Amino acid sequence: MLLQDLPTASLIKRLAALVYDSLLMMALAMAYGGVYLAIKHALLGIELGPDERATMSAPGFVGLLLLLEMFYWFFWCRGGQTLGMRAWRLKVIQTNGDSPNLLQAMVRGMTAPISFFCAGLGFLWCLWDRDGATWHDKLSHTRVVVLPKQK
């Protein structure tokens, strides 16, 4: 069976994979924060007071967002699956069945948060769309399919 002939993933499966990925992304964010603050301390010599909280600042936050985006770009371009998507047997593909290219992964990764923060309408769109596509599926010319169970 060709990948492009597989069924489109349901909203529930997509959100379940996102929950799995969010756990890994939290670990990445904590590691990034630790490295960022260590570099800030070592290179800039910034000392924190005894009751002072560490802050990341705007450049650090932008770096964190870029790291989280790159997490998705890497996995989507390199096989079409994040770790959460593997657990739920989901895969992002182009219309021809190939893994997304970098531009498609970037468009998908940058528009998915917009789909979410518009009261979830971009994700909910798949419930009404004839092809089951979300806004970020449409904008990136990709789709999420459910892989068959392995025997």
DSSP file with accessible surface (Angstrom, degrees, kcal/mol):
  #  RESIDUE AA STRUCTURE BP1 BP2  ACC     N-H-->O    O-->H-N    N-H-->O    O-->H-N    TCO  KAPPA ALPHA  PHI   PSI    X-CA   Y-CA   Z-CA
    1    1 A M              0   0  181      0, 0.0     2,-0.1     0, 0.0     5,-0.1   0.000 360.0 360.0 360.0 135.6    0.0    0.0    0.0
    2    2 A L    >   -     0   0  100      1,-0.1     3,-1.4     3,-0.0     4,-0.3  -0.489 360.0-124.0 -77.1 147.2    1.3    3.5   -0.9
    3    3 A L  G >  S+     0   0   48      1,-0.3     3,-1.6     2,-0.2    94,-0.1   0.873 110.8  58.1 -58.9 -39.2    1.7    6.0    1.9
    4    4 A Q  G 3  S+     0   0   68      1,-0.3    -1,-0.3    92,-0.2    93,-0.1   0.687 101.6  57.4 -69.3 -12.2   -0.5    8.5    0.1
    5    5 A D  G <  S+     0   0  102     -3,-1.4    -1,-0.3     2,-0.1    -2,-0.2   0.499  84.2 106.4 -92.1  -5.7   -3.3    6.0    0.2
    6    6 A L  S <  S-     0   0    9     -3,-1.6   141,-0.1    -4,-0.3     2,-0.0  -0.362  81.8 -92.5 -72.1 156.3   -3.3    5.6    4.0
    7    7 A P        -     0   0   80      0, 0.0   139,-2.4     0, 0.0     2,-0.2  -0.334  41.3-106.7 -69.6 148.9   -6.0    7.1    6.1
    8    8 A T  B     -A  145   0A  42    137,-0.2   137,-0.3     1,-0.1     2,-0.1  -0.506  41.5-103.3 -73.3 141.7   -5.6   10.6    7.5
    9    9 A A        -     0   0    4    135,-2.9   135,-0.1    -2,-0.2    -1,-0.1  -0.365  34.3-119.2 -67.7 144.1   -5.0   10.8   11.2
   10   10 A S     >  -     0   0   59      1,-0.1     4,-2.1    -2,-0.1     5,-0.2  -0.330  23.0-110.9 -77.2 163.5   -7.8   11.8   13.5
   11   11 A L  H  > S+     0   0   20      1,-0.2     4,-2.6     2,-0.2     5,-0.2   0.902 117.3  55.5 -61.3 -41.1   -7.7   14.9   15.7
   12   12 A I  H  > S+     0   0  126      1,-0.2     4,-2.4     2,-0.2    -1,-0.2   0.928 108.9  46.1 -60.9 -45.5   -7.5   12.7   18.8
   13   13 A K  H  > S+     0   0   52      2,-0.2     4,-2.3     1,-0.2    -1,-0.2   0.902 112.0  51.9 -65.9 -39.4   -4.4   10.8   17.6
   14   14 A R  H  X S+     0   0   18     -4,-2.1     4,-1.9     1,-0.2    -2,-0.2   0.928 112.3  45.3 -61.5 -44.9   -2.7   14.0   16.5
   15   15 A L  H  X S+     0   0   63     -4,-2.6     4,-2.1     2,-0.2    -2,-0.2   0.875 110.3  54.3 -69.0 -35.9   -3.3   15.6   20.0
   16   16 A A  H  X S+     0   0   18     -4,-2.4     4,-2.0    -5,-0.2    -2,-0.2   0.925 109.3  47.9 -63.2 -42.6   -2.2   12.4   21.7
   17   17 A A  H  X S+     0   0    3     -4,-2.3     4,-2.7     1,-0.2    -1,-0.2   0.892 109.2  54.6 -64.2 -37.0    1.1   12.5   19.8
   18   18 A L  H  X S+     0   0   61     -4,-1.9     4,-2.3     2,-0.2    -1,-0.2   0.887 105.5  52.4 -64.3 -37.7    1.5   16.1   20.7
   19   19 A V  H  X S+     0   0   87     -4,-2.1     4,-1.3     2,-0.2    -1,-0.2   0.943 110.5  47.7 -63.5 -44.9    1.1   15.3   24.4
   20   20 A Y  H >X S+     0   0  119     -4,-2.0     4,-1.2     1,-0.2     3,-0.5   0.937 113.4  47.8 -59.5 -47.5    3.9   12.7   24.0
   21   21 A D  H 3X S+     0   0    4     -4,-2.7     4,-2.7     1,-0.2    -1,-0.2   0.843 103.4  62.2 -63.9 -33.2    6.1   15.2   22.2
   22   22 A S  H 3X S+     0   0   41     -4,-2.3     4,-2.2     1,-0.2    -1,-0.2   0.851  99.3  55.5 -64.4 -31.2    5.4   17.9   24.7
   23   23 A L  H <X S+     0   0  106     -4,-1.3     4,-1.6    -3,-0.5    -1,-0.2   0.929 111.1  43.4 -65.4 -43.4    7.1   15.7   27.4
   24   24 A L  H  X S+     0   0   60     -4,-1.2     4,-2.4     1,-0.2    -2,-0.2   0.899 112.0  54.0 -67.6 -38.0   10.2   15.5   25.4
   25   25 A M  H  X S+     0   0   37     -4,-2.7     4,-2.7     1,-0.2    -2,-0.2   0.861 104.5  54.9 -67.1 -32.5   10.1   19.2   24.5
   26   26 A M  H  X S+     0   0  103     -4,-2.2     4,-2.4     2,-0.2    -1,-0.2   0.920 108.5  48.6 -64.4 -41.1    9.9   20.0   28.3
   27   27 A A  H  X S+     0   0   48     -4,-1.6     4,-2.4     2,-0.2    -2,-0.2   0.922 112.1  48.9 -64.1 -42.7   13.1   18.0   28.8
   28   28 A L  H  X S+     0   0   54     -4,-2.4     4,-2.9     1,-0.2    -2,-0.2   0.910 110.6  51.1 -61.0 -42.6   14.7   19.9   25.9
   29   29 A A  H  X S+     0   0   26     -4,-2.7     4,-2.7     2,-0.2    -2,-0.2   0.903 110.6  48.0 -64.4 -40.6   13.6   23.2   27.3
   30   30 A M  H  X S+     0   0  138     -4,-2.4     4,-2.3     2,-0.2    -1,-0.2   0.924 113.7  47.0 -66.2 -42.7   15.0   22.5   30.7
   31   31 A A  H  X S+     0   0   59     -4,-2.4     4,-2.6     2,-0.2     5,-0.2   0.927 113.0  49.4 -63.5 -43.7   18.3   21.3   29.2
   32   32 A Y  H  X S+     0   0   50     -4,-2.9     4,-3.4     1,-0.2     5,-0.2   0.927 110.1  51.1 -60.2 -46.1   18.4   24.4   27.0
   33   33 A G  H  X S+     0   0   11     -4,-2.7     4,-2.6     2,-0.2     5,-0.2   0.911 111.0  48.2 -59.2 -42.9   17.7   26.7   30.0
   34   34 A G  H  X S+     0   0   43     -4,-2.3     4,-2.3     2,-0.2    -2,-0.2   0.937 115.1  44.0 -63.8 -44.8   20.5   25.1   32.0
   35   35 A V  H  X S+     0   0   85     -4,-2.6     4,-2.8     2,-0.2     5,-0.2   0.929 113.7  51.3 -65.7 -43.6   23.0   25.4   29.1
   36   36 A Y  H  X S+     0   0   50     -4,-3.4     4,-2.7    -5,-0.2    -2,-0.2   0.940 113.3  43.9 -60.1 -47.4   21.9   29.0   28.3
   37   37 A L  H  X S+     0   0   56     -4,-2.6     4,-2.5    -5,-0.2    -1,-0.2   0.873 112.4  52.8 -68.5 -34.6   22.2   30.1   31.9
   38   38 A A  H  X S+     0   0   57     -4,-2.3     4,-3.0    -5,-0.2     5,-0.2   0.929 112.6  44.5 -64.8 -43.5   25.6   28.3   32.3
   39   39 A I  H  X>S+     0   0   88     -4,-2.8     4,-3.3     2,-0.2     5,-0.6   0.926 112.4  52.3 -65.7 -42.3   26.9   30.1   29.2
   40   40 A K  H  X5S+     0   0   35     -4,-2.7     4,-1.7    -5,-0.2     6,-0.9   0.918 114.5  43.0 -59.6 -41.1   25.5   33.4   30.3
   41   41 A H  H  X5S+     0   0   86     -4,-2.5     4,-1.2     4,-0.2    -2,-0.2   0.936 118.6  43.2 -70.5 -45.4   27.2   33.0   33.7
   42   42 A A  H  <5S+     0   0   78     -4,-3.0    -2,-0.2    -5,-0.2    -3,-0.2   0.905 124.7  32.0 -70.8 -42.0   30.5   31.7   32.2
   43   43 A L  H  <5S+     0   0  139     -4,-3.3    -3,-0.2    -5,-0.2    -2,-0.2   0.862 131.6  30.1 -85.4 -38.6   30.8   34.2   29.3
   44   44 A L  H  <<S-     0   0  123     -4,-1.7    -3,-0.2    -5,-0.6    -2,-0.2   0.550  94.2-132.9 -99.8 -11.2   29.1   37.3   30.8
   45   45 A G     <  +     0   0   48     -4,-1.2     2,-0.5    -5,-0.3    -4,-0.2   0.769  42.5 166.4  67.1  27.0   30.0   36.7   34.4
   46   46 A I        -     0   0   71     -6,-0.9     2,-0.4     1,-0.0    -1,-0.2  -0.634  18.6-160.0 -80.0 122.0   26.4   37.4   35.6
   47   47 A E        -     0   0  133     -2,-0.5     2,-0.4    -6,-0.0    -1,-0.0  -0.830   8.2-137.7-102.7 141.6   25.9   36.3   39.2
   48   48 A L        -     0   0   85     -2,-0.4     6,-0.1     1,-0.1     5,-0.0  -0.794  20.5-121.3 -96.6 140.2   22.6   35.6   40.7
   49   49 A G    >   -     0   0   29     -2,-0.4     3,-1.1     4,-0.1    -1,-0.1  -0.235  36.1 -96.2 -69.8 168.5   21.8   36.8   44.2
   50   50 A P  T 3  S+     0   0  136      0, 0.0    -1,-0.1     0, 0.0    -2,-0.0   0.843 124.2  27.5 -60.2 -35.0   20.8   34.2   46.8
   51   51 A D  T 3  S+     0   0  161      2,-0.1     2,-0.3     0, 0.0    -2,-0.0   0.242  97.4 115.6-108.9  12.6   17.0   34.7   46.4
   52   52 A E    <   -     0   0  111     -3,-1.1     2,-0.3     1,-0.0    -4,-0.1  -0.629  59.2-134.5 -87.4 141.4   17.2   35.9   42.7
   53   53 A R        -     0   0  214     -2,-0.3     2,-0.2     1,-0.1    -4,-0.1  -0.677  23.7-111.4 -92.2 146.4   15.5   33.8   40.0
   54   54 A A        -     0   0   47     -2,-0.3     2,-0.4    -6,-0.1    -1,-0.1  -0.540  33.2-161.3 -74.3 137.4   17.3   33.1   36.8
   55   55 A T        -     0   0   89     -2,-0.2     5,-0.0     1,-0.1    -1,-0.0  -0.933  16.6-154.5-121.3 149.3   15.9   34.8   33.7
   56   56 A M     >  -     0   0   46     -2,-0.4     4,-0.7     1,-0.0    -1,-0.1   0.754  30.7-150.8 -92.9 -29.5   16.4   33.9   30.2
   57   57 A S  H  >  -     0   0   57      3,-0.2     4,-2.2     2,-0.2     5,-0.2   0.102  38.8 -65.4  72.7 169.8   15.8   37.3   28.5
   58   58 A A  H  > S+     0   0   73      1,-0.2     4,-2.7     2,-0.2     5,-0.2   0.911 132.7  50.4 -59.9 -47.9   14.4   37.9   25.0
   59   59 A P  H  > S+     0   0   93      0, 0.0     4,-2.2     0, 0.0    -1,-0.2   0.914 112.1  49.2 -60.7 -37.5   17.4   36.4   23.0
   60   60 A G  H  X S+     0   0    0     -4,-0.7     4,-2.1     2,-0.2    -2,-0.2   0.899 111.0  49.4 -66.3 -38.9   17.2   33.2   25.2
   61   61 A F  H  X S+     0   0  110     -4,-2.2     4,-2.5     2,-0.2    -1,-0.2   0.916 110.1  50.1 -67.2 -41.8   13.5   32.9   24.7
   62   62 A V  H  X S+     0   0   93     -4,-2.7     4,-2.5     1,-0.2    -2,-0.2   0.918 110.3  51.6 -61.9 -41.5   13.9   33.3   20.9
   63   63 A G  H  X S+     0   0   22     -4,-2.2     4,-2.5    -5,-0.2    -1,-0.2   0.898 108.6  51.3 -61.3 -39.4   16.6   30.6   21.0
   64   64 A L  H  X S+     0   0   25     -4,-2.1     4,-2.4     2,-0.2    -2,-0.2   0.935 110.0  48.3 -63.9 -46.3   14.3   28.3   22.9
   65   65 A L  H  X S+     0   0   85     -4,-2.5     4,-2.3     1,-0.2    -2,-0.2   0.915 111.9  50.3 -60.8 -40.7   11.5   28.7   20.4
   66   66 A L  H  X S+     0   0   88     -4,-2.5     4,-2.8     1,-0.2    -2,-0.2   0.916 109.2  51.3 -64.4 -41.1   13.9   28.1   17.6
   67   67 A L  H  X S+     0   0   54     -4,-2.5     4,-1.8     1,-0.2    -2,-0.2   0.926 110.7  48.2 -60.6 -45.3   15.2   24.9   19.3
   68   68 A L  H  X S+     0   0   35     -4,-2.4     4,-1.3     2,-0.2    -1,-0.2   0.887 112.7  48.3 -65.8 -37.8   11.7   23.6   19.7
   69   69 A E  H  X S+     0   0   38     -4,-2.3     4,-2.6     1,-0.2     3,-0.2   0.927 109.2  53.1 -64.5 -43.9   10.9   24.3   16.1
   70   70 A M  H  X S+     0   0   94     -4,-2.8     4,-2.8     1,-0.2     5,-0.2   0.823 100.2  63.0 -63.9 -29.9   14.1   22.6   14.9
   71   71 A F  H  X S+     0   0   17     -4,-1.8     4,-1.9     2,-0.2    -1,-0.2   0.955 110.1  38.7 -55.4 -51.1   13.0   19.6   16.9
   72   72 A Y  H  X S+     0   0   27     -4,-1.3     4,-2.9    -3,-0.2     5,-0.3   0.925 114.4  53.3 -67.5 -45.9   10.0   19.2   14.7
   73   73 A W  H  X S+     0   0   26     -4,-2.6     4,-2.3     1,-0.2     5,-0.2   0.923 109.6  49.6 -55.6 -45.9   11.8   20.2   11.5
   74   74 A F  H  X S+     0   0  105     -4,-2.8     4,-1.6     1,-0.2    -1,-0.2   0.955 115.5  40.8 -59.3 -52.8   14.5   17.6   12.1
   75   75 A F  H  <>S+     0   0   45     -4,-1.9     6,-1.1    -5,-0.2     5,-0.9   0.886 115.1  50.4 -68.5 -38.8   12.1   14.7   12.7
   76   76 A W  H  X5S+     0   0   15     -4,-2.9     4,-0.6     4,-0.3     3,-0.5   0.904 115.4  42.7 -66.2 -39.7    9.7   15.6   10.0
   77   77 A C  H  <5S+     0   0   46     -4,-2.3     2,-0.5    -5,-0.3    -1,-0.2   0.765 111.9  57.1 -75.3 -25.8   12.4   15.9    7.3
   78   78 A R  T  <5S-     0   0  177     -4,-1.6    -1,-0.2    -5,-0.2     3,-0.2  -0.434 140.8 -30.0-106.4  57.7   14.2   12.8    8.6
   79   79 A G  T  45S-     0   0   27     -2,-0.5    -3,-0.2    -3,-0.5    -2,-0.2   0.332  87.0-100.5 118.8  -9.5   11.4   10.2    8.3
   80   80 A G  S  <<S+     0   0    0     -5,-0.9    12,-3.1    -4,-0.6     2,-0.4   0.591  89.9  98.5  78.8   8.2    8.3   12.2    8.8
   81   81 A Q        -     0   0   24     -6,-1.1     2,-0.2    10,-0.2    -1,-0.1  -0.992  53.1-157.6-137.3 134.2    7.8   11.2   12.5
   82   82 A T     >  -     0   0    0     -2,-0.4     4,-2.1     8,-0.1     5,-0.2  -0.428  47.2 -96.9 -86.3 176.0    8.5   12.6   15.9
   83   83 A L  H  > S+     0   0   87      1,-0.2     4,-1.7     2,-0.2     5,-0.1   0.903 127.1  49.8 -64.3 -39.0    8.8   10.3   18.8
   84   84 A G  H  > S+     0   0    2      1,-0.2     4,-1.3     2,-0.2    -1,-0.2   0.879 109.0  52.4 -65.4 -36.5    5.2   10.9   19.8
   85   85 A M  H  4>S+     0   0   13      1,-0.2     5,-3.2     2,-0.2     4,-0.2   0.871 105.8  54.7 -67.8 -35.4    4.1   10.3   16.3
   86   86 A R  H ><5S+     0   0  144     -4,-2.1     3,-1.2     1,-0.2    -1,-0.2   0.905 104.6  54.2 -61.6 -42.3    5.9    6.9   16.3
   87   87 A A  H 3<5S+     0   0   58     -4,-1.7    -1,-0.2     1,-0.3    -2,-0.2   0.848 116.3  37.7 -61.5 -32.4    4.1    5.9   19.4
   88   88 A W  T 3<5S-     0   0   82     -4,-1.3    -1,-0.3    -5,-0.1    -2,-0.2   0.248 113.0-116.5-103.4  10.6    0.7    6.6   17.7
   89   89 A R  T < 5 +     0   0   74     -3,-1.2    58,-3.5    -4,-0.2     2,-0.3   0.883  65.1 146.3  56.2  43.5    1.9    5.3   14.2
   90   90 A L  E   < -B  146   0A   2     -5,-3.2     2,-0.3    56,-0.2    56,-0.2  -0.809  26.0-174.5-108.2 152.9    1.5    8.7   12.6
   91   91 A K  E     -B  145   0A  39     54,-1.9    54,-2.8    -2,-0.3     2,-0.5  -0.987  21.7-135.7-148.9 136.6    3.6   10.1    9.8
   92   92 A V  E     +B  144   0A   0    -12,-3.1     2,-0.3    -2,-0.3    52,-0.2  -0.800  36.8 170.6 -88.7 128.5    3.7   13.5    8.1
   93   93 A I  E     -B  143   0A   0     50,-2.8    50,-2.2    -2,-0.5     6,-0.2  -0.929  34.1-117.2-134.1 160.6    4.0   13.1    4.3
   94   94 A Q  E >   -B  142   0A  36      4,-3.1     3,-1.9    -2,-0.3    48,-0.2  -0.398  49.2 -93.7 -80.0 173.4    3.9   15.2    1.2
   95   95 A T  T 3  S+     0   0  109     46,-0.6    47,-0.1     1,-0.3    -1,-0.1   0.785 128.3  54.1 -63.6 -23.6    1.1   14.4   -1.3
   96   96 A N  T 3  S-     0   0   77      2,-0.1    -1,-0.3     3,-0.1   -92,-0.2   0.426 122.2-104.7 -89.5  -0.3    3.4   12.1   -3.2
   97   97 A G  S <  S+     0   0    7     -3,-1.9    -2,-0.1     1,-0.3     2,-0.1   0.317  80.1 126.0  98.0  -9.9    4.2   10.1    0.0
   98   98 A D  S    S-     0   0   93      1,-0.1    -4,-3.1    -5,-0.1    -1,-0.3  -0.371  70.3 -93.7 -75.5 162.8    7.7   11.5    0.6
   99   99 A S        -     0   0   34     -6,-0.2    -6,-0.2     1,-0.1   -22,-0.1  -0.399  56.4 -88.4 -67.1 152.6    8.8   13.0    3.9
  100  100 A P        -     0   0    3      0, 0.0   -21,-0.2     0, 0.0   -20,-0.1  -0.263  40.3-123.7 -61.4 148.7    8.4   16.8    3.9
  101  101 A N     >  -     0   0   78     -3,-0.1     4,-2.5     1,-0.1     5,-0.2  -0.360  35.6 -93.6 -82.3 175.1   11.3   18.9    2.7
  102  102 A L  H  > S+     0   0   98      1,-0.2     4,-2.7     2,-0.2     5,-0.2   0.904 124.9  51.4 -60.9 -41.9   12.8   21.6    5.0
  103  103 A L  H  > S+     0   0  123      1,-0.2     4,-2.7     2,-0.2    -1,-0.2   0.932 111.8  47.0 -61.9 -44.3   10.6   24.4    3.6
  104  104 A Q  H  > S+     0   0   24      1,-0.2     4,-2.8     2,-0.2    -1,-0.2   0.911 112.5  49.9 -63.6 -41.6    7.4   22.4    4.2
  105  105 A A  H  X S+     0   0    0     -4,-2.5     4,-3.0     2,-0.2    -2,-0.2   0.905 111.8  48.8 -63.2 -40.1    8.6   21.4    7.7
  106  106 A M  H  X S+     0   0   57     -4,-2.7     4,-2.2     2,-0.2     5,-0.2   0.930 112.9  46.4 -66.3 -44.8    9.3   25.0    8.5
  107  107 A V  H  X S+     0   0   47     -4,-2.7     4,-1.9     2,-0.2     5,-0.2   0.942 115.9  46.4 -62.4 -45.1    5.9   26.2    7.2
  108  108 A R  H  X S+     0   0   11     -4,-2.8     4,-1.9    -5,-0.2    -2,-0.2   0.935 113.7  48.2 -62.1 -46.3    4.2   23.5    9.1
  109  109 A G  H  < S+     0   0    3     -4,-3.0    -1,-0.2     1,-0.2    -2,-0.2   0.835 115.1  44.2 -65.8 -33.4    6.1   24.1   12.3
  110  110 A M  H  < S+     0   0   98     -4,-2.2     4,-0.4    -5,-0.2    -1,-0.2   0.748 117.2  43.8 -86.1 -21.9    5.5   27.8   12.3
  111  111 A T  H  X S+     0   0   24     -4,-1.9     4,-2.4    -5,-0.2    -2,-0.2   0.704  96.7  73.8 -95.4 -19.2    1.9   27.7   11.4
  112  112 A A  H  X S+     0   0   18     -4,-1.9     4,-2.0     1,-0.2     5,-0.2   0.917  96.0  50.9 -61.1 -42.6    0.8   24.9   13.8
  113  113 A P  H  > S+     0   0   48      0, 0.0     4,-3.2     0, 0.0    -1,-0.2   0.894 109.2  51.8 -62.0 -34.8    1.1   27.2   16.8
  114  114 A I  H  > S+     0   0   99     -4,-0.4     4,-1.2     2,-0.2     8,-0.2   0.925 107.4  52.5 -64.3 -42.6   -1.1   29.7   15.0
  115  115 A S  H  < S+     0   0    1     -4,-2.4     7,-1.7     1,-0.2     8,-0.7   0.881 115.1  42.7 -57.1 -38.1   -3.6   26.9   14.4
  116  116 A F  H  X S+     0   0  108     -4,-2.0     4,-1.8     1,-0.2    -2,-0.2   0.922 111.9  50.7 -75.2 -46.3   -3.6   26.2   18.1
  117  117 A F  H  < S+     0   0  161     -4,-3.2     2,-0.9     1,-0.2    -1,-0.2   0.564  89.6  79.9 -78.4  -4.8   -3.7   29.7   19.4
  118  118 A C  T >< S-     0   0   53     -4,-1.2     3,-2.2    -5,-0.2    -1,-0.2  -0.377 134.4 -77.6 -89.9  52.1   -6.6   30.7   17.3
  119  119 A A  T 34 S-     0   0   88     -2,-0.9    -2,-0.2     1,-0.3    -3,-0.1   0.770  81.3 -67.8  58.2  26.9   -8.8   28.9   19.9
  120  120 A G  T >X S+     0   0   14     -4,-1.8     4,-2.9    -6,-0.2     3,-0.7   0.525 100.8 133.1  76.3   4.7   -7.7   25.6   18.3
  121  121 A L  H <>  +     0   0   89     -3,-2.2     4,-1.6     1,-0.3    -5,-0.1   0.842  65.6  58.3 -60.5 -34.7   -9.7   26.4   15.1
  122  122 A G  H 34 S+     0   0    0     -7,-1.7    13,-1.7    -8,-0.2     4,-0.3   0.865 113.6  38.8 -64.0 -34.5   -6.8   25.4   12.9
  123  123 A F  H X4 S+     0   0   23     -8,-0.7     3,-1.5    -3,-0.7    -2,-0.2   0.901 113.9  53.6 -78.4 -44.1   -6.7   21.9   14.5
  124  124 A L  H >< S+     0   0   61     -4,-2.9     3,-2.2     1,-0.3     4,-0.5   0.737  89.2  81.0 -63.1 -21.1  -10.5   21.6   14.7
  125  125 A W  G >X S+     0   0  109     -4,-1.6     4,-2.0     1,-0.3     3,-1.6   0.827  78.6  68.9 -54.7 -31.3  -10.7   22.4   11.0
  126  126 A C  G <4 S+     0   0   12     -3,-1.5    -1,-0.3     1,-0.3    -2,-0.2   0.748  88.8  64.5 -64.2 -19.8   -9.9   18.8   10.3
  127  127 A L  G <4 S+     0   0  104     -3,-2.2    -1,-0.3    -4,-0.2    -2,-0.2   0.772 115.0  28.9 -72.5 -24.8  -13.3   17.8   11.6
  128  128 A W  T <4 S+     0   0  185     -3,-1.6    -2,-0.2    -4,-0.5    -1,-0.2   0.613  96.0 103.6-107.7 -19.4  -15.0   19.7    8.8
  129  129 A D  S >< S-     0   0   28     -4,-2.0     3,-1.2     4,-0.2     5,-0.0  -0.453  71.2-133.8 -70.4 137.9  -12.5   19.4    6.0
  130  130 A R  T 3  S+     0   0  220      1,-0.3    -1,-0.1    -2,-0.2    -4,-0.0   0.853 108.5  38.8 -58.9 -35.8  -13.3   16.9    3.4
  131  131 A D  T 3  S-     0   0   89      2,-0.1    -1,-0.3    -3,-0.0    -5,-0.1   0.388 113.5-114.0 -96.6   1.2   -9.7   15.5    3.5
  132  132 A G    <   +     0   0   16     -3,-1.2     2,-0.3     1,-0.2    -6,-0.2   0.777  63.4 155.9  72.6  27.0   -9.3   15.8    7.3
  133  133 A A        -     0   0   11     -8,-0.2    -1,-0.2    -7,-0.1    -4,-0.2  -0.635  34.8-143.9 -92.9 143.7   -6.7   18.5    6.9
  134  134 A T     >  -     0   0    0     -2,-0.3     4,-2.2    -9,-0.1   -11,-0.2  -0.425  36.2 -97.9 -88.9 173.6   -5.7   21.1    9.5
  135  135 A W  H  > S+     0   0   73    -13,-1.7     4,-2.8     1,-0.2     5,-0.2   0.925 126.4  48.9 -59.8 -44.1   -4.7   24.7    8.6
  136  136 A H  H  > S+     0   0    6      1,-0.2     4,-1.5     2,-0.2    -1,-0.2   0.812 107.6  55.5 -71.7 -25.2   -1.0   23.8    8.9
  137  137 A D  H  >>S+     0   0    1      2,-0.2     5,-2.1     1,-0.2     4,-0.8   0.953 112.4  43.3 -63.1 -48.9   -1.5   20.7    6.7
  138  138 A K  H ><5S+     0   0   92     -4,-2.2     3,-0.6     1,-0.2    -2,-0.2   0.918 114.1  48.9 -64.3 -45.1   -3.0   22.8    4.0
  139  139 A L  H 3<5S+     0   0  102     -4,-2.8    -1,-0.2     1,-0.2    -2,-0.2   0.823 118.1  39.7 -67.7 -30.4   -0.4   25.6    4.2
  140  140 A S  H 3<5S-     0   0    2     -4,-1.5    -1,-0.2    -5,-0.2    -2,-0.2   0.454 105.4-124.4 -97.2  -1.9    2.5   23.2    4.1
  141  141 A H  T <<5S+     0   0  135     -4,-0.8   -46,-0.6    -3,-0.6     2,-0.3   0.919  73.3 115.0  56.7  45.2    1.0   20.9    1.5
  142  142 A T  E   < - B   0  94A   8     -5,-2.1     2,-0.3    -6,-0.2    -1,-0.2  -0.824  47.9-157.5-130.8 172.8    1.4   17.9    3.8
  143  143 A R  E     - B   0  93A  52    -50,-2.2   -50,-2.8    -2,-0.3     2,-0.6  -0.977  18.3-124.3-149.5 159.1   -0.8   15.5    5.6
  144  144 A V  E     - B   0  92A   4     -2,-0.3  -135,-2.9   -52,-0.2     2,-0.3  -0.936  32.0-171.9-107.5 123.5   -0.7   13.2    8.6
  145  145 A V  E     -AB   8  91A   0    -54,-2.8   -54,-1.9    -2,-0.6     2,-0.6  -0.761  24.7-120.2-113.6 159.5   -1.5    9.6    7.9
  146  146 A V  E     - B   0  90A  20   -139,-2.4   -56,-0.2    -2,-0.3   -57,-0.1  -0.886  29.3-139.2 -98.7 122.2   -2.0    6.6   10.2
  147  147 A L        -     0   0   34    -58,-3.5     3,-0.1    -2,-0.6  -144,-0.0  -0.519  25.3-103.1 -78.5 149.2    0.5    3.8    9.5
  148  148 A P        -     0   0   82      0, 0.0     2,-0.1     0, 0.0    -1,-0.1  -0.311  43.8 -92.7 -68.2 155.5   -0.7    0.2    9.5
  149  149 A K        -     0   0  157      1,-0.1     2,-0.3    -2,-0.0   -60,-0.0  -0.444  40.6-120.9 -67.4 140.3    0.1   -2.0   12.5
  150  150 A Q              0   0  189     -2,-0.1    -1,-0.1    -3,-0.1    -3,-0.0  -0.644 360.0 360.0 -83.0 139.9    3.2   -4.0   12.1
  151  151 A K              0   0  253     -2,-0.3    -1,-0.1     0, 0.0     0, 0.0  -0.534 360.0 360.0 -94.8 360.0    2.8   -7.8   12.3
